[in-house]
Amino acid sequence: MNQPLSPRFSDDGVVYPHGAQRDAVVAELTQVIERVPEQMEFTNTKRYWVLGPVLILGALGILWGGFSFGKTGLMICGGFLTLFFLLLTWQHRNAGREVFMRLTRRELHHTALSGPIDLTEVVDVFVKDEGLVTLQKLTLSETASLPTHRPVSVLFGNQAMVLKKPQPHVRINSAGVASGGSKLDIDDLAALLTAYVQAALAQQQLDALKQHG
């Protein structure tokens, strides 16, 4: 993942720019920050709300086949699958309407986390469609302050997990990701997350620059 193009400013001997050079750096950092909205909210998609009824019909077909041919195994399998897909569909009845994740130019917020993730601590972004769910993995620095997570009982629900090994990272699973009613594909989501991380780093550098006149 690329970092903002401007150098990081700190108190460890780095010379802060002045005059025209400072103005150019400020303009560059501001441009990186303003590439993303101040805030974006995300929901899951209606993947299982739409697919659920189809799966239920398929399970009912298996159940009917079991009764028709007198196959106990098919009846048990069909009955179990019918109940499972009914539960799955019911749990996703509000799909696409409930915000589970929010990005600002400094932090990532998730309903299953006890606190926000500081985006300046993110060192890598990985997004993958795993079939049943979409995975977002944010690798954090070794010194990052980690929130805790709570379990989610919804099947293929909006889950976030904070793990310390092999290195600190946050795994976010959801039934797809949408914003403003539009589904985001994997590449767009990865680019968006990366842009917000870059904006957070740029904001951090801009704040440091302003503090030093």
Backbone torsions as a table, in degrees:
resi	resn	phi	psi	omega
1	MET	NA	131.9	-177.9
2	ASN	-76.9	144.8	174.9
3	GLN	-94.9	164.1	174.3
4	PRO	-56.0	148.6	-173.6
5	LEU	-71.3	-25.7	-177.3
6	SER	-75.4	151.5	179.6
7	PRO	-68.7	155.4	176.2
8	ARG	-83.6	131.8	-179.9
9	PHE	-101.4	139.1	178.3
10	SER	-153.3	-170.6	-178.0
11	ASP	-99.8	15.0	-174.6
12	ASP	-98.6	43.5	174.5
13	GLY	96.6	-1.3	179.6
14	VAL	-71.8	134.7	178.7
15	VAL	-86.0	123.9	-179.7
16	TYR	-81.4	139.2	-178.7
17	PRO	-71.1	157.2	179.3
18	HIS	-136.0	163.4	175.1
19	GLY	61.9	-135.1	-176.5
20	ALA	-63.3	-35.2	179.2
21	GLN	-64.9	-40.5	178.6
22	ARG	-63.7	-43.5	179.5
23	ASP	-60.7	-39.3	-179.9
24	ALA	-67.0	-40.9	179.3
25	VAL	-66.5	-43.2	178.3
26	VAL	-60.0	-42.9	179.8
27	ALA	-63.6	-40.7	-179.9
28	GLU	-66.2	-45.1	179.1
29	LEU	-64.1	-41.8	179.1
30	THR	-61.8	-38.6	178.8
31	GLN	-63.7	-41.7	178.2
32	VAL	-63.2	-42.2	-178.9
33	ILE	-64.9	-43.4	-173.6
34	GLU	-81.6	1.5	174.7
35	ARG	-68.8	-21.2	-179.8
36	VAL	-118.7	150.4	175.6
37	PRO	-62.5	158.7	178.8
38	GLU	-59.0	-31.2	-179.5
39	GLN	-154.2	142.4	173.0
40	MET	-134.1	141.2	178.5
41	GLU	-113.6	147.5	-173.9
42	PHE	-131.3	141.7	173.4
43	THR	-121.3	172.6	169.2
44	ASN	-82.5	-179.7	178.0
45	THR	-99.6	175.8	-179.7
46	LYS	-91.0	28.6	-176.0
47	ARG	-50.7	-52.6	-174.5
48	TYR	-86.4	-21.2	173.9
49	TRP	-67.8	-34.2	178.3
50	VAL	-84.0	-43.8	-176.7
51	LEU	-75.7	-27.9	-176.0
52	GLY	-53.2	-52.5	-179.9
53	PRO	-58.7	-34.9	177.6
54	VAL	-65.1	-43.2	179.0
55	LEU	-65.9	-36.7	178.3
56	ILE	-63.2	-43.8	178.4
57	LEU	-61.4	-40.6	177.8
58	GLY	-63.3	-41.8	179.4
59	ALA	-66.5	-38.8	177.2
60	LEU	-64.4	-33.6	176.6
61	GLY	-63.8	-40.7	177.2
62	ILE	-64.8	-42.0	179.3
63	LEU	-62.5	-44.6	178.4
64	TRP	-62.5	-40.8	178.0
65	GLY	-61.7	-37.9	178.3
66	GLY	-63.1	-43.0	178.0
67	PHE	-67.5	-40.1	-176.5
68	SER	-64.5	-40.3	-176.5
69	PHE	-100.5	2.7	178.7
70	GLY	66.2	31.5	-178.6
71	LYS	-97.5	108.6	-178.0
72	THR	-61.7	-40.0	-179.3
73	GLY	-60.3	-42.9	178.3
74	LEU	-65.7	-38.7	179.5
75	MET	-63.4	-44.7	179.9
76	ILE	-64.9	-45.4	179.9
77	CYS	-62.5	-47.0	-179.8
78	GLY	-63.3	-41.0	178.9
79	GLY	-64.9	-43.8	179.3
80	PHE	-63.1	-46.8	-178.8
81	LEU	-64.2	-37.5	178.6
82	THR	-61.6	-47.2	179.2
83	LEU	-64.4	-40.7	-179.5
84	PHE	-62.5	-47.0	-177.7
85	PHE	-72.6	-29.5	173.5
86	LEU	-63.6	-45.1	178.4
87	LEU	-63.0	-44.4	180.0
88	LEU	-59.4	-46.8	-178.9
89	THR	-64.7	-42.9	-179.6
90	TRP	-64.2	-41.3	-179.1
91	GLN	-65.8	-25.1	-179.1
92	HIS	-101.3	22.3	-178.0
93	ARG	-64.8	-25.6	178.9
94	ASN	-101.7	18.4	-178.3
95	ALA	-56.8	137.7	178.4
96	GLY	82.8	-0.5	-177.1
97	ARG	-118.1	-20.9	-176.5
98	GLU	-104.8	122.2	179.8
99	VAL	-72.6	126.6	177.8
100	PHE	-114.0	-16.4	-178.4
101	MET	-141.7	143.9	179.3
102	ARG	-138.6	134.5	177.7
103	LEU	-112.7	134.4	168.9
104	THR	-119.0	-179.8	-179.5
105	ARG	-76.4	4.3	178.1
106	ARG	-129.5	-30.1	-169.1
107	GLU	-141.8	159.7	169.3
108	LEU	-112.8	129.0	178.6
109	HIS	-113.8	139.7	178.5
110	HIS	-138.9	140.7	-175.7
111	THR	-65.2	-20.7	-178.9
112	ALA	-95.2	2.8	-179.7
113	LEU	-107.1	147.1	-178.7
114	SER	-74.1	-17.6	-179.9
115	GLY	-159.9	174.1	-177.8
116	PRO	-77.0	161.9	172.7
117	ILE	-99.0	124.9	176.6
118	ASP	-73.6	114.5	-174.9
119	LEU	-67.3	-19.3	177.3
120	THR	-71.8	-12.7	179.1
121	GLU	-91.8	-4.0	-178.7
122	VAL	-80.2	126.8	-179.5
123	VAL	-110.4	-12.1	177.9
124	ASP	-158.7	145.4	178.3
125	VAL	-123.0	131.5	178.9
126	PHE	-136.2	129.1	179.6
127	VAL	-129.2	135.4	-177.8
128	LYS	-147.9	139.9	171.9
129	ASP	-88.5	111.4	-177.1
130	GLU	-96.0	17.3	177.9
131	GLY	91.1	-73.1	179.9
132	LEU	-76.2	-34.0	-179.0
133	VAL	-139.2	164.0	171.6
134	THR	-98.8	130.4	-179.4
135	LEU	-103.7	130.6	168.4
136	GLN	-118.0	123.3	179.4
137	LYS	-120.3	120.4	178.0
138	LEU	-111.2	112.8	176.9
139	THR	-85.5	133.4	-174.4
140	LEU	-111.6	163.2	176.9
141	SER	-68.4	158.9	-178.0
142	GLU	-64.0	-23.5	-177.2
143	THR	-97.9	6.0	-176.4
144	ALA	-65.6	143.9	174.4
145	SER	-82.5	121.6	-172.9
146	LEU	-102.2	129.9	172.2
147	PRO	-77.4	175.1	172.9
148	THR	-102.3	164.5	178.5
149	HIS	-123.7	157.4	177.3
150	ARG	-116.9	147.7	-179.6
151	PRO	-69.3	151.2	178.1
152	VAL	-117.8	130.2	-173.8
153	SER	-88.3	-6.8	-178.7
154	VAL	-75.8	133.1	177.2
155	LEU	-63.6	126.9	-177.9
156	PHE	53.3	38.7	-176.7
157	GLY	-84.9	-171.9	-177.4
158	ASN	-84.4	90.3	-173.7
159	GLN	-109.7	143.1	172.2
160	ALA	-129.2	136.9	179.1
161	MET	-129.5	133.7	177.3
162	VAL	-105.6	120.5	-176.9
163	LEU	-124.5	146.8	-177.6
164	LYS	-98.9	-17.9	-176.8
165	LYS	-123.0	149.4	-0.6
166	PRO	-70.8	-17.5	170.2
167	GLN	-149.5	157.2	-175.4
168	PRO	-54.6	129.9	177.7
169	HIS	-158.4	161.2	177.7
170	VAL	-119.4	128.6	176.1
171	ARG	-108.7	125.5	179.8
172	ILE	-118.8	119.7	178.9
173	ASN	-113.0	140.6	176.2
174	SER	-158.2	160.3	177.5
175	ALA	-79.8	73.5	-174.5
176	GLY	78.6	170.5	178.8
177	VAL	-135.7	133.7	179.1
178	ALA	-135.4	154.6	175.6
179	SER	-142.8	131.2	-178.4
180	GLY	62.6	26.8	179.7
181	GLY	84.4	-1.8	-179.1
182	SER	-109.7	132.9	178.6
183	LYS	-71.7	138.5	177.7
184	LEU	-100.6	131.0	175.0
185	ASP	-81.0	173.3	-172.8
186	ILE	-60.9	-46.2	-177.8
187	ASP	-64.5	-42.0	179.9
188	ASP	-65.5	-40.3	-180.0
189	LEU	-66.1	-43.2	178.5
190	ALA	-62.6	-42.5	179.6
191	ALA	-65.2	-37.7	-179.7
192	LEU	-67.6	-45.1	177.6
193	LEU	-60.8	-44.1	179.5
194	THR	-62.2	-41.5	179.9
195	ALA	-63.7	-37.7	178.3
196	TYR	-70.0	-36.3	175.7
197	VAL	-64.0	-44.2	178.5
198	GLN	-63.1	-38.2	178.2
199	ALA	-64.7	-40.0	179.1
200	ALA	-64.6	-42.4	178.3
201	LEU	-65.5	-40.5	178.5
202	ALA	-64.9	-39.8	178.0
203	GLN	-64.0	-39.6	177.5
204	GLN	-61.4	-43.5	179.8
205	GLN	-68.3	-38.8	179.2
206	LEU	-65.3	-40.8	177.4
207	ASP	-61.3	-43.1	179.6
208	ALA	-64.5	-39.1	180.0
209	LEU	-65.3	-41.6	-179.9
210	LYS	-67.5	-34.3	179.4
211	GLN	-65.8	-24.2	-178.6
212	HIS	-105.4	25.4	173.4
213	GLY	71.2	NA	NA
